[in-house]
Amino acid sequence: MSRAARILVVDDFAAWRDQFRSLLKACPGWNIIGEAPDGQEAIEKAMQMQPDIILLDIGMPVLNGIEAAEIIH
């Protein structure tokens, strides 16, 4: 039996994060392990939590999703 995919949801709009969390919680095999409101926090949480998947918004304050993805990669 395989383990659930560990997902980090990153978006500056809290309503979108809530929507993604609700949708993904209903899917077997998907586990939301954390959320972040900007790219900088996404980097910090990715380092700590080691998610399998990061849903990353592109346009965010502090550090955008493209910059964050390059650093996380």
Summary of the structure (lengths in Angstrom):
residues: 73
radius of gyration: 11.8
end to end distance: 27.8
largest distance: 39.7
contacts: 209
relative contact order: 0.26
helix: 42%
strand: 23%
